Amino acid sequence: MGRMVAWEYALLVRRYQGQGRNFHVSFVWYAPDGSRKDITAFGDTAIAHLNRAGREGWELVSAAEDVNNVQGSTEVHRYHLKRPIN
């Protein structure tokens, strides 16, 4: 019987908030240990952040989007990732 793979999970959240020509995009990393870190400075697109995570062994498991366009615009994208525990 083969050895079971143990996984750890993380979450990347992209938040876009805007009204008219004013907008702000931020990225937050939720690590397996429960810590939270603003990683906006590491890139301005979700692809940049996902590629960075991929280089660290993370695999995208799923993505979800919430959009609220009432009185301005808010978008929240959640990227769920996993990687094997060494």
C-alpha positions as CSV (number, residue, x, y, z in Angstrom):
1,M,0.0,0.0,0.0
2,G,1.4,3.4,-1.0
3,R,2.3,6.2,1.5
4,M,-0.4,8.9,2.0
5,V,0.5,12.4,1.0
6,A,-0.1,15.0,3.7
7,W,-1.1,18.5,2.5
8,E,-0.9,22.0,3.8
9,Y,-3.3,24.7,2.5
10,A,-3.1,28.5,2.0
11,L,-5.3,31.2,0.7
12,L,-4.5,34.2,-1.6
13,V,-7.2,36.9,-1.6
14,R,-7.3,39.7,-4.2
15,R,-9.5,42.6,-3.2
16,Y,-10.5,45.3,-5.7
17,Q,-12.3,48.3,-4.4
18,G,-13.2,51.3,-6.6
19,Q,-15.5,54.1,-7.2
20,G,-15.3,56.0,-10.5
21,R,-11.7,56.5,-11.4
22,N,-10.4,55.8,-7.9
23,F,-9.6,52.2,-7.1
24,H,-7.3,50.1,-4.9
25,V,-6.2,46.6,-5.4
26,S,-4.6,44.5,-2.6
27,F,-3.4,41.0,-2.1
28,V,-3.4,39.1,1.2
29,W,-1.7,35.7,1.9
30,Y,-3.2,33.5,4.6
31,A,-0.5,30.9,5.5
32,P,-1.0,27.4,6.8
33,D,-0.1,28.5,10.3
34,G,-3.0,31.0,10.4
35,S,-0.9,34.1,9.9
36,R,-2.0,36.8,7.4
37,K,0.4,39.0,5.4
38,D,-0.2,41.9,3.0
39,I,1.8,40.9,-0.1
40,T,0.5,43.6,-2.4
41,A,4.0,44.9,-2.9
42,F,5.1,41.6,-4.6
43,G,3.0,42.2,-7.7
44,D,0.1,44.0,-9.2
45,T,-1.7,41.0,-10.8
46,A,-3.1,37.7,-9.5
47,I,-1.0,35.9,-12.1
48,A,2.2,37.4,-10.6
49,H,1.2,36.2,-7.2
50,L,0.1,32.8,-8.3
51,N,3.3,32.3,-10.3
52,R,5.3,33.3,-7.2
53,A,3.4,30.8,-5.1
54,G,3.9,28.1,-7.7
55,R,7.7,28.6,-7.5
56,E,7.3,27.8,-3.8
57,G,5.6,24.5,-4.5
58,W,1.9,25.7,-4.2
59,E,-0.7,24.3,-6.5
60,L,-4.0,26.1,-7.3
61,V,-6.9,24.0,-6.1
62,S,-9.9,26.3,-6.7
63,A,-10.8,29.9,-7.2
64,A,-13.9,31.9,-6.3
65,E,-15.1,35.4,-7.0
66,D,-17.6,37.8,-5.2
67,V,-18.7,40.9,-7.0
68,N,-20.8,43.8,-5.6
69,N,-21.4,46.6,-8.1
70,V,-23.9,48.6,-5.9
71,Q,-22.6,52.1,-5.2
72,G,-19.2,51.6,-6.6
73,S,-17.4,48.3,-7.2
74,T,-16.0,45.7,-4.9
75,E,-14.5,42.4,-6.1
76,V,-13.0,39.7,-4.0
77,H,-11.2,36.8,-5.6
78,R,-10.1,33.8,-3.4
79,Y,-7.4,31.4,-4.6
80,H,-7.2,28.2,-2.6
81,L,-3.8,26.5,-2.8
82,K,-2.1,23.3,-1.5
83,R,1.3,21.8,-1.4
84,P,2.6,18.5,0.0
85,I,4.2,18.7,3.5
86,N,7.8,17.5,3.3
